[in-house]
Amino acid sequence: MPPRGVKSAKRKRQYEHIKRSETARGRSNKVAERIAGATTNKTRRQKGETKGSRKRTSSRKKS
């Protein structure tokens, strides 16, 4: 099951794809679910799809 905040079909497919890939690599189902959830949430954060999220920019100043 995808993370709670995932509502789009695209992110659900992404979660299932990562989960299948990780189990094919020999990881346990529980670990594969954890990795898939973390990766999906990471992508959602980066794309600004999470509640209250904002896109991160580099914190270092260019000189």
mmCIF file of the N, C-alpha and C atoms, coordinates in Angstrom:
data_MODEL
# 
_entry.id   MODEL 
# 
loop_
_atom_site.group_PDB 
_atom_site.id 
_atom_site.type_symbol 
_atom_site.label_atom_id 
_atom_site.label_alt_id 
_atom_site.label_comp_id 
_atom_site.label_asym_id 
_atom_site.label_entity_id 
_atom_site.label_seq_id 
_atom_site.pdbx_PDB_ins_code 
_atom_site.Cartn_x 
_atom_site.Cartn_y 
_atom_site.Cartn_z 
_atom_site.occupancy 
_atom_site.B_iso_or_equiv 
_atom_site.pdbx_formal_charge 
_atom_site.auth_seq_id 
_atom_site.auth_comp_id 
_atom_site.auth_asym_id 
_atom_site.auth_atom_id 
_atom_site.pdbx_PDB_model_num 
ATOM 1   N N  . MET A 1 1  ? 0.845  -1.175  0.000   1.00 0.00 ? 1  MET A N  1 
ATOM 2   C CA . MET A 1 1  ? 0.000  0.000   0.000   1.00 0.00 ? 1  MET A CA 1 
ATOM 3   C C  . MET A 1 1  ? 0.895  1.245   0.000   1.00 0.00 ? 1  MET A C  1 
ATOM 4   N N  . PRO A 1 2  ? 0.633  2.174   -0.887  1.00 0.00 ? 2  PRO A N  1 
ATOM 5   C CA . PRO A 1 2  ? 1.429  3.399   -0.960  1.00 0.00 ? 2  PRO A CA 1 
ATOM 6   C C  . PRO A 1 2  ? 1.282  4.241   0.311   1.00 0.00 ? 2  PRO A C  1 
ATOM 7   N N  . PRO A 1 3  ? 2.171  5.188   0.524   1.00 0.00 ? 3  PRO A N  1 
ATOM 8   C CA . PRO A 1 3  ? 2.052  6.074   1.680   1.00 0.00 ? 3  PRO A CA 1 
ATOM 9   C C  . PRO A 1 3  ? 0.697  6.781   1.704   1.00 0.00 ? 3  PRO A C  1 
ATOM 10  N N  . ARG A 1 4  ? 0.274  7.223   2.877   1.00 0.00 ? 4  ARG A N  1 
ATOM 11  C CA . ARG A 1 4  ? -1.066 7.786   3.053   1.00 0.00 ? 4  ARG A CA 1 
ATOM 12  C C  . ARG A 1 4  ? -1.393 8.962   2.149   1.00 0.00 ? 4  ARG A C  1 
ATOM 13  N N  . GLY A 1 5  ? -0.451 9.850   1.912   1.00 0.00 ? 5  GLY A N  1 
ATOM 14  C CA . GLY A 1 5  ? -0.738 11.052  1.143   1.00 0.00 ? 5  GLY A CA 1 
ATOM 15  C C  . GLY A 1 5  ? -0.796 10.855  -0.360  1.00 0.00 ? 5  GLY A C  1 
ATOM 16  N N  . VAL A 1 6  ? -0.464 9.664   -0.836  1.00 0.00 ? 6  VAL A N  1 
ATOM 17  C CA . VAL A 1 6  ? -0.406 9.425   -2.280  1.00 0.00 ? 6  VAL A CA 1 
ATOM 18  C C  . VAL A 1 6  ? -1.821 9.252   -2.826  1.00 0.00 ? 6  VAL A C  1 
ATOM 19  N N  . LYS A 1 7  ? -2.208 10.168  -3.702  1.00 0.00 ? 7  LYS A N  1 
ATOM 20  C CA . LYS A 1 7  ? -3.547 10.098  -4.280  1.00 0.00 ? 7  LYS A CA 1 
ATOM 21  C C  . LYS A 1 7  ? -3.513 9.912   -5.788  1.00 0.00 ? 7  LYS A C  1 
ATOM 22  N N  . SER A 1 8  ? -2.435 10.324  -6.419  1.00 0.00 ? 8  SER A N  1 
ATOM 23  C CA . SER A 1 8  ? -2.388 10.242  -7.882  1.00 0.00 ? 8  SER A CA 1 
ATOM 24  C C  . SER A 1 8  ? -2.036 8.828   -8.335  1.00 0.00 ? 8  SER A C  1 
ATOM 25  N N  . ALA A 1 9  ? -2.571 8.466   -9.470  1.00 0.00 ? 9  ALA A N  1 
ATOM 26  C CA . ALA A 1 9  ? -2.302 7.144   -10.041 1.00 0.00 ? 9  ALA A CA 1 
ATOM 27  C C  . ALA A 1 9  ? -0.826 7.004   -10.403 1.00 0.00 ? 9  ALA A C  1 
ATOM 28  N N  . LYS A 1 10 ? -0.220 8.105   -10.806 1.00 0.00 ? 10 LYS A N  1 
ATOM 29  C CA . LYS A 1 10 ? 1.194  8.079   -11.194 1.00 0.00 ? 10 LYS A CA 1 
ATOM 30  C C  . LYS A 1 10 ? 2.077  7.677   -10.014 1.00 0.00 ? 10 LYS A C  1 
ATOM 31  N N  . ARG A 1 11 ? 1.830  8.251   -8.852  1.00 0.00 ? 11 ARG A N  1 
ATOM 32  C CA . ARG A 1 11 ? 2.645  7.923   -7.672  1.00 0.00 ? 11 ARG A CA 1 
ATOM 33  C C  . ARG A 1 11 ? 2.350  6.503   -7.173  1.00 0.00 ? 11 ARG A C  1 
ATOM 34  N N  . LYS A 1 12 ? 1.123  6.044   -7.315  1.00 0.00 ? 12 LYS A N  1 
ATOM 35  C CA . LYS A 1 12 ? 0.800  4.666   -6.933  1.00 0.00 ? 12 LYS A CA 1 
ATOM 36  C C  . LYS A 1 12 ? 1.540  3.688   -7.829  1.00 0.00 ? 12 LYS A C  1 
ATOM 37  N N  . ARG A 1 13 ? 1.578  3.989   -9.136  1.00 0.00 ? 13 ARG A N  1 
ATOM 38  C CA . ARG A 1 13 ? 2.338  3.146   -10.068 1.00 0.00 ? 13 ARG A CA 1 
ATOM 39  C C  . ARG A 1 13 ? 3.820  3.181   -9.736  1.00 0.00 ? 13 ARG A C  1 
ATOM 40  N N  . GLN A 1 14 ? 4.328  4.359   -9.404  1.00 0.00 ? 14 GLN A N  1 
ATOM 41  C CA . GLN A 1 14 ? 5.740  4.492   -9.052  1.00 0.00 ? 14 GLN A CA 1 
ATOM 42  C C  . GLN A 1 14 ? 6.054  3.626   -7.827  1.00 0.00 ? 14 GLN A C  1 
ATOM 43  N N  . TYR A 1 15 ? 5.199  3.686   -6.815  1.00 0.00 ? 15 TYR A N  1 
ATOM 44  C CA . TYR A 1 15 ? 5.383  2.900   -5.600  1.00 0.00 ? 15 TYR A CA 1 
ATOM 45  C C  . TYR A 1 15 ? 5.426  1.405   -5.922  1.00 0.00 ? 15 TYR A C  1 
ATOM 46  N N  . GLU A 1 16 ? 4.454  0.932   -6.700  1.00 0.00 ? 16 GLU A N  1 
ATOM 47  C CA . GLU A 1 16 ? 4.395  -0.490  -7.044  1.00 0.00 ? 16 GLU A CA 1 
ATOM 48  C C  . GLU A 1 16 ? 5.605  -0.921  -7.872  1.00 0.00 ? 16 GLU A C  1 
ATOM 49  N N  . HIS A 1 17 ? 6.032  -0.071  -8.786  1.00 0.00 ? 17 HIS A N  1 
ATOM 50  C CA . HIS A 1 17 ? 7.190  -0.391  -9.621  1.00 0.00 ? 17 HIS A CA 1 
ATOM 51  C C  . HIS A 1 17 ? 8.456  -0.524  -8.773  1.00 0.00 ? 17 HIS A C  1 
ATOM 52  N N  . ILE A 1 18 ? 8.677  0.410   -7.874  1.00 0.00 ? 18 ILE A N  1 
ATOM 53  C CA . ILE A 1 18 ? 9.867  0.360   -7.018  1.00 0.00 ? 18 ILE A CA 1 
ATOM 54  C C  . ILE A 1 18 ? 9.805  -0.861  -6.112  1.00 0.00 ? 18 ILE A C  1 
ATOM 55  N N  . LYS A 1 19 ? 8.629  -1.140  -5.572  1.00 0.00 ? 19 LYS A N  1 
ATOM 56  C CA . LYS A 1 19 ? 8.461  -2.303  -4.692  1.00 0.00 ? 19 LYS A CA 1 
ATOM 57  C C  . LYS A 1 19 ? 8.785  -3.601  -5.432  1.00 0.00 ? 19 LYS A C  1 
ATOM 58  N N  . ARG A 1 20 ? 8.266  -3.748  -6.657  1.00 0.00 ? 20 ARG A N  1 
ATOM 59  C CA . ARG A 1 20 ? 8.566  -4.942  -7.460  1.00 0.00 ? 20 ARG A CA 1 
ATOM 60  C C  . ARG A 1 20 ? 10.055 -5.038  -7.763  1.00 0.00 ? 20 ARG A C  1 
ATOM 61  N N  . SER A 1 21 ? 10.660 -3.908  -8.105  1.00 0.00 ? 21 SER A N  1 
ATOM 62  C CA . SER A 1 21 ? 12.088 -3.899  -8.437  1.00 0.00 ? 21 SER A CA 1 
ATOM 63  C C  . SER A 1 21 ? 12.934 -4.330  -7.247  1.00 0.00 ? 21 SER A C  1 
ATOM 64  N N  . GLU A 1 22 ? 12.595 -3.845  -6.080  1.00 0.00 ? 22 GLU A N  1 
ATOM 65  C CA . GLU A 1 22 ? 13.370 -4.177  -4.882  1.00 0.00 ? 22 GLU A CA 1 
ATOM 66  C C  . GLU A 1 22 ? 13.200 -5.646  -4.488  1.00 0.00 ? 22 GLU A C  1 
ATOM 67  N N  . THR A 1 23 ? 11.987 -6.185  -4.628  1.00 0.00 ? 23 THR A N  1 
ATOM 68  C CA . THR A 1 23 ? 11.803 -7.604  -4.311  1.00 0.00 ? 23 THR A CA 1 
ATOM 69  C C  . THR A 1 23 ? 12.524 -8.473  -5.337  1.00 0.00 ? 23 THR A C  1 
ATOM 70  N N  . ALA A 1 24 ? 12.579 -8.014  -6.582  1.00 0.00 ? 24 ALA A N  1 
ATOM 71  C CA . ALA A 1 24 ? 13.312 -8.755  -7.615  1.00 0.00 ? 24 ALA A CA 1 
ATOM 72  C C  . ALA A 1 24 ? 14.812 -8.764  -7.330  1.00 0.00 ? 24 ALA A C  1 
ATOM 73  N N  . ARG A 1 25 ? 15.283 -7.743  -6.643  1.00 0.00 ? 25 ARG A N  1 
ATOM 74  C CA . ARG A 1 25 ? 16.702 -7.671  -6.269  1.00 0.00 ? 25 ARG A CA 1 
ATOM 75  C C  . ARG A 1 25 ? 17.016 -8.520  -5.034  1.00 0.00 ? 25 ARG A C  1 
ATOM 76  N N  . GLY A 1 26 ? 15.989 -9.127  -4.453  1.00 0.00 ? 26 GLY A N  1 
ATOM 77  C CA . GLY A 1 26 ? 16.209 -10.026 -3.330  1.00 0.00 ? 26 GLY A CA 1 
ATOM 78  C C  . GLY A 1 26 ? 15.900 -9.437  -1.967  1.00 0.00 ? 26 GLY A C  1 
ATOM 79  N N  . ARG A 1 27 ? 15.325 -8.261  -1.919  1.00 0.00 ? 27 ARG A N  1 
ATOM 80  C CA . ARG A 1 27 ? 14.972 -7.658  -0.631  1.00 0.00 ? 27 ARG A CA 1 
ATOM 81  C C  . ARG A 1 27 ? 13.662 -8.265  -0.132  1.00 0.00 ? 27 ARG A C  1 
ATOM 82  N N  . SER A 1 28 ? 13.480 -8.261  1.186   1.00 0.00 ? 28 SER A N  1 
ATOM 83  C CA . SER A 1 28 ? 12.234 -8.781  1.743   1.00 0.00 ? 28 SER A CA 1 
ATOM 84  C C  . SER A 1 28 ? 11.093 -7.832  1.380   1.00 0.00 ? 28 SER A C  1 
ATOM 85  N N  . ASN A 1 29 ? 9.874  -8.332  1.461   1.00 0.00 ? 29 ASN A N  1 
ATOM 86  C CA . ASN A 1 29 ? 8.704  -7.532  1.105   1.00 0.00 ? 29 ASN A CA 1 
ATOM 87  C C  . ASN A 1 29 ? 8.593  -6.301  2.000   1.00 0.00 ? 29 ASN A C  1 
ATOM 88  N N  . LYS A 1 30 ? 8.877  -6.472  3.281   1.00 0.00 ? 30 LYS A N  1 
ATOM 89  C CA . LYS A 1 30 ? 8.779  -5.367  4.238   1.00 0.00 ? 30 LYS A CA 1 
ATOM 90  C C  . LYS A 1 30 ? 9.789  -4.264  3.913   1.00 0.00 ? 30 LYS A C  1 
ATOM 91  N N  . VAL A 1 31 ? 11.014 -4.662  3.618   1.00 0.00 ? 31 VAL A N  1 
ATOM 92  C CA . VAL A 1 31 ? 12.062 -3.690  3.283   1.00 0.00 ? 31 VAL A CA 1 
ATOM 93  C C  . VAL A 1 31 ? 11.744 -3.020  1.952   1.00 0.00 ? 31 VAL A C  1 
ATOM 94  N N  . ALA A 1 32 ? 11.254 -3.795  0.989   1.00 0.00 ? 32 ALA A N  1 
ATOM 95  C CA . ALA A 1 32 ? 10.897 -3.242  -0.320  1.00 0.00 ? 32 ALA A CA 1 
ATOM 96  C C  . ALA A 1 32 ? 9.796  -2.191  -0.182  1.00 0.00 ? 32 ALA A C  1 
ATOM 97  N N  . GLU A 1 33 ? 8.814  -2.439  0.674   1.00 0.00 ? 33 GLU A N  1 
ATOM 98  C CA . GLU A 1 33 ? 7.746  -1.470  0.903   1.00 0.00 ? 33 GLU A CA 1 
ATOM 99  C C  . GLU A 1 33 ? 8.291  -0.195  1.523   1.00 0.00 ? 33 GLU A C  1 
ATOM 100 N N  . ARG A 1 34 ? 9.213  -0.340  2.472   1.00 0.00 ? 34 ARG A N  1 
ATOM 101 C CA . ARG A 1 34 ? 9.799  0.828   3.123   1.00 0.00 ? 34 ARG A CA 1 
ATOM 102 C C  . ARG A 1 34 ? 10.584 1.684   2.126   1.00 0.00 ? 34 ARG A C  1 
ATOM 103 N N  . ILE A 1 35 ? 11.379 1.030   1.295   1.00 0.00 ? 35 ILE A N  1 
ATOM 104 C CA . ILE A 1 35 ? 12.176 1.746   0.296   1.00 0.00 ? 35 ILE A CA 1 
ATOM 105 C C  . ILE A 1 35 ? 11.266 2.432   -0.720  1.00 0.00 ? 35 ILE A C  1 
ATOM 106 N N  . ALA A 1 36 ? 10.246 1.722   -1.178  1.00 0.00 ? 36 ALA A N  1 
ATOM 107 C CA . ALA A 1 36 ? 9.316  2.292   -2.162  1.00 0.00 ? 36 ALA A CA 1 
ATOM 108 C C  . ALA A 1 36 ? 8.575  3.495   -1.583  1.00 0.00 ? 36 ALA A C  1 
ATOM 109 N N  . GLY A 1 37 ? 8.137  3.384   -0.345  1.00 0.00 ? 37 GLY A N  1 
ATOM 110 C CA . GLY A 1 37 ? 7.441  4.501   0.300   1.00 0.00 ? 37 GLY A CA 1 
ATOM 111 C C  . GLY A 1 37 ? 8.338  5.711   0.471   1.00 0.00 ? 37 GLY A C  1 
ATOM 112 N N  . ALA A 1 38 ? 9.565  5.479   0.910   1.00 0.00 ? 38 ALA A N  1 
ATOM 113 C CA . ALA A 1 38 ? 10.502 6.585   1.111   1.00 0.00 ? 38 ALA A CA 1 
ATOM 114 C C  . ALA A 1 38 ? 10.837 7.272   -0.207  1.00 0.00 ? 38 ALA A C  1 
ATOM 115 N N  . THR A 1 39 ? 11.045 6.477   -1.237  1.00 0.00 ? 39 THR A N  1 
ATOM 116 C CA . THR A 1 39 ? 11.384 7.043   -2.547  1.00 0.00 ? 39 THR A CA 1 
ATOM 117 C C  . THR A 1 39 ? 10.215 7.829   -3.124  1.00 0.00 ? 39 THR A C  1 
ATOM 118 N N  . THR A 1 40 ? 9.008  7.292   -2.985  1.00 0.00 ? 40 THR A N  1 
ATOM 119 C CA . THR A 1 40 ? 7.820  7.976   -3.485  1.00 0.00 ? 40 THR A CA 1 
ATOM 120 C C  . THR A 1 40 ? 7.614  9.296   -2.746  1.00 0.00 ? 40 THR A C  1 
ATOM 121 N N  . ASN A 1 41 ? 7.768  9.276   -1.428  1.00 0.00 ? 41 ASN A N  1 
ATOM 122 C CA . ASN A 1 41 ? 7.616  10.504  -0.645  1.00 0.00 ? 41 ASN A CA 1 
ATOM 123 C C  . ASN A 1 41 ? 8.683  11.529  -1.007  1.00 0.00 ? 41 ASN A C  1 
ATOM 124 N N  . LYS A 1 42 ? 9.898  11.065  -1.235  1.00 0.00 ? 42 LYS A N  1 
ATOM 125 C CA . LYS A 1 42 ? 10.988 11.960  -1.628  1.00 0.00 ? 42 LYS A CA 1 
ATOM 126 C C  . LYS A 1 42 ? 10.645 12.667  -2.940  1.00 0.00 ? 42 LYS A C  1 
ATOM 127 N N  . THR A 1 43 ? 10.149 11.899  -3.901  1.00 0.00 ? 43 THR A N  1 
ATOM 128 C CA . THR A 1 43 ? 9.780  12.475  -5.195  1.00 0.00 ? 43 THR A CA 1 
ATOM 129 C C  . THR A 1 43 ? 8.639  13.469  -5.037  1.00 0.00 ? 43 THR A C  1 
ATOM 130 N N  . ARG A 1 44 ? 7.654  13.129  -4.232  1.00 0.00 ? 44 ARG A N  1 
ATOM 131 C CA . ARG A 1 44 ? 6.521  14.029  -4.003  1.00 0.00 ? 44 ARG A CA 1 
ATOM 132 C C  . ARG A 1 44 ? 6.982  15.339  -3.381  1.00 0.00 ? 44 ARG A C  1 
ATOM 133 N N  . ARG A 1 45 ? 7.896  15.260  -2.411  1.00 0.00 ? 45 ARG A N  1 
ATOM 134 C CA . ARG A 1 45 ? 8.436  16.469  -1.790  1.00 0.00 ? 45 ARG A CA 1 
ATOM 135 C C  . ARG A 1 45 ? 9.170  17.333  -2.807  1.00 0.00 ? 45 ARG A C  1 
ATOM 136 N N  . GLN A 1 46 ? 10.004 16.695  -3.623  1.00 0.00 ? 46 GLN A N  1 
ATOM 137 C CA . GLN A 1 46 ? 10.786 17.435  -4.615  1.00 0.00 ? 46 GLN A CA 1 
ATOM 138 C C  . GLN A 1 46 ? 9.909  18.096  -5.668  1.00 0.00 ? 46 GLN A C  1 
ATOM 139 N N  . LYS A 1 47 ? 8.792  17.480  -5.998  1.00 0.00 ? 47 LYS A N  1 
ATOM 140 C CA . LYS A 1 47 ? 7.890  18.018  -7.017  1.00 0.00 ? 47 LYS A CA 1 
ATOM 141 C C  . LYS A 1 47 ? 6.854  18.979  -6.433  1.00 0.00 ? 47 LYS A C  1 
ATOM 142 N N  . GLY A 1 48 ? 6.875  19.167  -5.116  1.00 0.00 ? 48 GLY A N  1 
ATOM 143 C CA . GLY A 1 48 ? 5.936  20.086  -4.480  1.00 0.00 ? 48 GLY A CA 1 
ATOM 144 C C  . GLY A 1 48 ? 4.534  19.545  -4.358  1.00 0.00 ? 48 GLY A C  1 
ATOM 145 N N  . GLU A 1 49 ? 4.380  18.233  -4.261  1.00 0.00 ? 49 GLU A N  1 
ATOM 146 C CA . GLU A 1 49 ? 3.051  17.610  -4.206  1.00 0.00 ? 49 GLU A CA 1 
ATOM 147 C C  . GLU A 1 49 ? 2.562  17.365  -2.784  1.00 0.00 ? 49 GLU A C  1 
ATOM 148 N N  . THR A 1 50 ? 3.398  17.614  -1.792  1.00 0.00 ? 50 THR A N  1 
ATOM 149 C CA . THR A 1 50 ? 2.992  17.350  -0.420  1.00 0.00 ? 50 THR A CA 1 
ATOM 150 C C  . THR A 1 50 ? 2.367  18.597  0.189   1.00 0.00 ? 50 THR A C  1 
ATOM 151 N N  . LYS A 1 51 ? 1.560  18.388  1.206   1.00 0.00 ? 51 LYS A N  1 
ATOM 152 C CA . LYS A 1 51 ? 0.896  19.492  1.878   1.00 0.00 ? 51 LYS A CA 1 
ATOM 153 C C  . LYS A 1 51 ? 1.948  20.362  2.570   1.00 0.00 ? 51 LYS A C  1 
ATOM 154 N N  . GLY A 1 52 ? 1.924  21.627  2.264   1.00 0.00 ? 52 GLY A N  1 
ATOM 155 C CA . GLY A 1 52 ? 2.854  22.553  2.894   1.00 0.00 ? 52 GLY A CA 1 
ATOM 156 C C  . GLY A 1 52 ? 4.279  22.434  2.394   1.00 0.00 ? 52 GLY A C  1 
ATOM 157 N N  . SER A 1 53 ? 4.474  21.743  1.303   1.00 0.00 ? 53 SER A N  1 
ATOM 158 C CA . SER A 1 53 ? 5.839  21.571  0.804   1.00 0.00 ? 53 SER A CA 1 
ATOM 159 C C  . SER A 1 53 ? 6.240  22.756  -0.046  1.00 0.00 ? 53 SER A C  1 
ATOM 160 N N  . ARG A 1 54 ? 7.517  22.924  -0.149  1.00 0.00 ? 54 ARG A N  1 
ATOM 161 C CA . ARG A 1 54 ? 8.039  23.924  -1.059  1.00 0.00 ? 54 ARG A CA 1 
ATOM 162 C C  . ARG A 1 54 ? 9.284  23.349  -1.696  1.00 0.00 ? 54 ARG A C  1 
ATOM 163 N N  . LYS A 1 55 ? 9.565  23.805  -2.875  1.00 0.00 ? 55 LYS A N  1 
ATOM 164 C CA . LYS A 1 55 ? 10.739 23.290  -3.563  1.00 0.00 ? 55 LYS A CA 1 
ATOM 165 C C  . LYS A 1 55 ? 11.988 23.827  -2.886  1.00 0.00 ? 55 LYS A C  1 
ATOM 166 N N  . ARG A 1 56 ? 12.928 22.938  -2.671  1.00 0.00 ? 56 ARG A N  1 
ATOM 167 C CA . ARG A 1 56 ? 14.176 23.344  -2.042  1.00 0.00 ? 56 ARG A CA 1 
ATOM 168 C C  . ARG A 1 56 ? 15.126 23.889  -3.089  1.00 0.00 ? 56 ARG A C  1 
ATOM 169 N N  . THR A 1 57 ? 15.847 24.884  -2.670  1.00 0.00 ? 57 THR A N  1 
ATOM 170 C CA . THR A 1 57 ? 16.894 25.420  -3.525  1.00 0.00 ? 57 THR A CA 1 
ATOM 171 C C  . THR A 1 57 ? 18.204 25.305  -2.779  1.00 0.00 ? 57 THR A C  1 
ATOM 172 N N  . SER A 1 58 ? 19.255 25.503  -3.456  1.00 0.00 ? 58 SER A N  1 
ATOM 173 C CA . SER A 1 58 ? 20.561 25.414  -2.827  1.00 0.00 ? 58 SER A CA 1 
ATOM 174 C C  . SER A 1 58 ? 20.678 26.491  -1.759  1.00 0.00 ? 58 SER A C  1 
ATOM 175 N N  . SER A 1 59 ? 21.155 26.117  -0.594  1.00 0.00 ? 59 SER A N  1 
ATOM 176 C CA . SER A 1 59 ? 21.275 27.073  0.496   1.00 0.00 ? 59 SER A CA 1 
ATOM 177 C C  . SER A 1 59 ? 22.586 27.851  0.433   1.00 0.00 ? 59 SER A C  1 
ATOM 178 N N  . ARG A 1 60 ? 23.496 27.382  -0.405  1.00 0.00 ? 60 ARG A N  1 
ATOM 179 C CA . ARG A 1 60 ? 24.777 28.084  -0.518  1.00 0.00 ? 60 ARG A CA 1 
ATOM 180 C C  . ARG A 1 60 ? 24.670 29.209  -1.528  1.00 0.00 ? 60 ARG A C  1 
ATOM 181 N N  . LYS A 1 61 ? 25.322 30.301  -1.188  1.00 0.00 ? 61 LYS A N  1 
ATOM 182 C CA . LYS A 1 61 ? 25.336 31.438  -2.098  1.00 0.00 ? 61 LYS A CA 1 
ATOM 183 C C  . LYS A 1 61 ? 26.430 31.258  -3.127  1.00 0.00 ? 61 LYS A C  1 
ATOM 184 N N  . LYS A 1 62 ? 26.135 31.679  -4.326  1.00 0.00 ? 62 LYS A N  1 
ATOM 185 C CA . LYS A 1 62 ? 27.143 31.628  -5.381  1.00 0.00 ? 62 LYS A CA 1 
ATOM 186 C C  . LYS A 1 62 ? 28.033 32.853  -5.262  1.00 0.00 ? 62 LYS A C  1 
ATOM 187 N N  . SER A 1 63 ? 29.326 32.650  -5.429  1.00 0.00 ? 63 SER A N  1 
ATOM 188 C CA . SER A 1 63 ? 30.226 33.799  -5.333  1.00 0.00 ? 63 SER A CA 1 
ATOM 189 C C  . SER A 1 63 ? 30.992 34.022  -6.602  1.00 0.00 ? 63 SER A C  1 
# 
